[in-house]
């Protein structure tokens, strides 16, 4: 892979989009940090319960399944508040960044 190449997978795109409004790039309110930690742990546990380890592939697969489930339920976030689904998506993005899967 040549220098400067950046994959445009779903985790990279989503992380970039969520980073625009702040919670991934700097410090967050303590309550949001706690929520993100709990969601991240739940994502890790879910991946591990399927017999996989946390990899770019397993996290991307989890993301796709989660988003598909949200769409099936008709979810869309139009609120300025952090709903459960948005916090879960933020936690997935944070896991991807902390694990070095995205920049």
Protein Blocks (a to p, Z undefined) as FASTA:
>chain_A
ZZhiacfbfklmmmmmmmmnopmmmccdfklmmmmmmmmmmmmmmmmmnopacdfklmmm
mmmmmmmmmmmnopacfbfbdcfklmmmmmmmmmmmmnopaZZ
